[in-house]
Amino acid sequence: MRYDLDQLPLKTLLSPLARASAALARLDERLAHSSVGKGVIERFHSIDACASLWIDGELVEMVDLILHDAARDIRSPSHALTIARDVL
């Protein structure tokens, strides 16, 4: 699906974009000072690694990636899993 940028209602989009940007900045600051912030950020990194392979057409389960990262594999790692570990 392609969008014609000239037809987008920019005036109605700018306010939600500004609010979303401010919310992300506040979340980042709250995570930096939170006791669970480090774990949440590591989980985000795992999600990003799985998503980057999904874009390439490879499916990597996040549980498998976490276990592989901790050297606790329950099955032989696939080629996609080793790539996801490198991305992580």
Backbone torsions as a table, in degrees:
resi	resn	phi	psi	omega
1	MET	NA	129.6	179.2
2	ARG	-111.8	142.8	178.4
3	TYR	-112.6	139.0	173.7
4	ASP	-87.0	112.4	-175.2
5	LEU	-60.0	-27.5	179.0
6	ASP	-70.3	-20.8	-177.6
7	GLN	-94.7	-6.7	179.7
8	LEU	-73.0	138.1	179.7
9	PRO	-79.5	81.2	-174.2
10	LEU	-60.3	-35.7	-179.0
11	LYS	-64.9	-32.1	178.7
12	THR	-84.3	-18.2	-179.9
13	LEU	-88.9	-26.6	-174.5
14	LEU	-64.4	-40.7	-179.2
15	SER	-65.5	-48.3	176.6
16	PRO	-62.7	-35.0	177.8
17	LEU	-65.8	-40.7	178.5
18	ALA	-65.6	-41.4	178.3
19	ARG	-65.4	-40.2	178.9
20	ALA	-65.4	-40.7	178.6
21	SER	-63.3	-42.8	178.4
22	ALA	-65.7	-38.8	179.4
23	ALA	-65.1	-40.1	177.4
24	LEU	-65.1	-38.9	178.1
25	ALA	-64.8	-40.8	177.9
26	ARG	-66.2	-40.2	178.3
27	LEU	-62.1	-43.7	179.2
28	ASP	-59.9	-43.1	179.9
29	GLU	-67.7	-40.8	179.0
30	ARG	-66.2	-38.6	178.6
31	LEU	-66.2	-35.8	-179.3
32	ALA	-62.9	-30.8	-177.5
33	HIS	-105.2	6.1	-177.0
34	SER	-92.5	151.9	177.8
35	SER	-72.6	-22.7	179.2
36	VAL	-103.9	4.5	-176.3
37	GLY	-58.2	-42.5	-178.6
38	LYS	-62.1	-41.9	179.1
39	GLY	-65.8	-40.2	178.8
40	VAL	-64.4	-42.7	179.5
41	ILE	-64.9	-40.2	176.9
42	GLU	-63.5	-37.6	177.3
43	ARG	-65.1	-41.4	176.4
44	PHE	-59.4	-40.1	178.8
45	HIS	-64.1	-39.9	177.6
46	SER	-64.0	-42.5	178.0
47	ILE	-62.3	-42.2	178.5
48	ASP	-63.0	-40.1	180.0
49	ALA	-64.7	-44.0	178.0
50	CYS	-65.0	-41.1	-178.9
51	ALA	-66.3	-36.3	-178.7
52	SER	-66.7	-34.4	176.2
53	LEU	-76.0	-32.1	178.4
54	TRP	-62.8	-37.4	176.7
55	ILE	-60.6	-34.3	178.3
56	ASP	-82.8	1.2	177.7
57	GLY	91.5	11.3	179.0
58	GLU	-106.7	137.9	178.0
59	LEU	-104.6	121.0	177.1
60	VAL	-125.0	121.2	177.2
61	GLU	-71.3	135.7	-178.5
62	MET	-64.0	-35.0	178.3
63	VAL	-61.7	-43.1	178.1
64	ASP	-62.9	-39.4	179.6
65	LEU	-65.1	-42.6	-179.4
66	ILE	-65.6	-43.3	178.4
67	LEU	-65.2	-40.0	179.3
68	HIS	-65.8	-39.1	178.6
69	ASP	-64.3	-32.7	179.8
70	ALA	-90.0	6.7	-178.4
71	ALA	58.5	39.6	179.0
72	ARG	-125.3	40.8	-178.1
73	ASP	-57.2	141.5	175.9
74	ILE	-103.5	-8.4	174.6
75	ARG	-150.0	168.9	-179.2
76	SER	-62.5	132.8	-179.8
77	PRO	-69.9	137.7	177.0
78	SER	-81.1	169.3	177.6
79	HIS	-62.3	-41.0	179.5
80	ALA	-63.4	-37.6	179.8
81	LEU	-65.9	-40.2	178.3
82	THR	-67.5	-33.5	175.5
83	ILE	-67.3	-43.2	179.1
84	ALA	-61.5	-37.6	177.3
85	ARG	-63.2	-39.6	177.5
86	ASP	-65.9	-38.0	177.8
87	VAL	-65.8	-39.8	179.8
88	LEU	-62.3	NA	NA
